[in-house]
Amino acid sequence: MISLPHSLLLEVDGVVQMEKKTRSEFIREAMKLYLLERKKKQIRERMQEGYIEMARLNLTLANEALPAENEADRLAREMITESE
């Protein structure tokens, strides 16, 4: 047995009557929707964690590559200056 506040039960009964369903059908659908939304939320959270981790990795790689990029820029400027 499930206990619900009276106001919620009245709202459910209104929807059930409008949609010509039983309370059981409504509760089944509501539970399925809840579980689906819960799964989607978990997936979004895992994706967000993955994006944050990728951002950390990208920042690390960028910081590691910065000295090499700076050296390449310096060498390119030297070569341009020497050829003038």
C-alpha positions in Angstrom: 0.0 0.0 0.0 1.2 3.5 -0.8 0.2 6.6 1.2 -0.1 9.9 -0.5 -1.1 13.4 0.7 -4.7 14.0 0.0 -4.0 17.0 -2.3 -1.6 14.9 -4.4 -4.1 12.1 -4.7 -6.8 14.6 -5.9 -4.4 15.8 -8.5 -3.6 12.3 -9.6 -7.2 11.4 -9.8 -7.9 14.4 -12.0 -5.2 13.4 -14.4 -6.3 9.8 -14.4 -9.9 10.8 -15.1 -8.9 13.1 -18.0 -6.6 10.5 -19.5 -9.0 7.7 -18.9 -6.4 5.6 -17.1 -6.4 3.7 -13.8 -4.4 4.9 -10.8 -2.2 1.8 -11.3 -1.4 2.7 -14.9 -0.6 6.3 -13.8 1.7 5.1 -11.1 3.4 2.6 -13.4 4.0 5.4 -16.0 5.1 7.8 -13.3 7.6 5.3 -11.9 9.0 4.5 -15.4 9.4 8.2 -16.1 11.1 8.8 -12.8 13.6 6.0 -13.4 14.3 7.2 -16.9 14.9 10.8 -15.7 17.1 9.4 -13.0 19.2 7.5 -15.5 19.5 10.5 -17.7 20.6 12.6 -14.8 23.3 10.1 -13.9 24.5 10.0 -17.5 24.7 13.9 -17.5 26.6 13.8 -14.3 29.1 11.3 -15.6 29.5 13.3 -18.8 30.1 16.4 -16.8 32.8 14.6 -14.8 34.3 13.4 -18.1 34.3 16.9 -19.5 36.0 18.3 -16.4 38.6 15.6 -16.5 39.3 16.3 -20.2 39.6 20.0 -19.5 42.2 19.2 -16.9 44.1 17.0 -19.3 43.9 19.6 -22.1 45.2 22.3 -19.7 48.1 20.0 -18.7 49.0 19.3 -22.3 48.8 23.0 -23.2 51.0 23.9 -20.3 53.5 21.2 -21.3 53.5 22.3 -25.0 53.8 26.0 -24.3 57.6 26.1 -23.9 58.0 24.2 -27.3 55.6 26.6 -29.0 57.5 29.6 -27.6 60.7 28.1 -28.8 59.2 27.5 -32.3 58.0 31.1 -32.4 61.5 32.4 -31.4 63.2 30.2 -34.0 60.7 31.4 -36.7 61.4 35.0 -35.8 65.1 34.4 -35.9 64.9 32.8 -39.4 62.8 35.7 -40.7 65.2 38.2 -39.3 68.2 36.4 -40.7 66.7 36.2 -44.2 66.0 40.0 -44.3 
